[in-house]
């Protein structure tokens, strides 16, 4: 979910938050920047960039070892999208992009040693939504 303030017809700045699930549920929170191309018939292309930190909401579970601590990690998202014209102040949008996310965990292995592990996710994203105002 994004909450942006559009300064003019070209730039919007805000925050991004929500709940995402990978191997564990995380709560991302960070700044968001959108750059809009000139509007044509009340529609436009945009570029978006966001990043920040995602906090882990639960510990991971594995059948072979005990997880003692699950930490969050950094995320980054870049995308290109299109705002479709619509009735009133609502606009539909579709965006495709690249999303990077990482998080860390500490586990006990079978020799009773603590092991820190960092997991990284690289993926494509496809978002469809509604822009209000």
Secondary structure, 3 states (H helix, E strand, C coil): CEEEEECCCCEEEEEEECCEECCCEEEEEEEEEEEECCCECCEEEEEEEEEEEEEECCCCCCCCCEEEEEECEEEEEEEEEEEECCCCCEEEEEEEEEEEEEEEEEEECCCCCEEEEEEEEEEEEEEEEEEEC
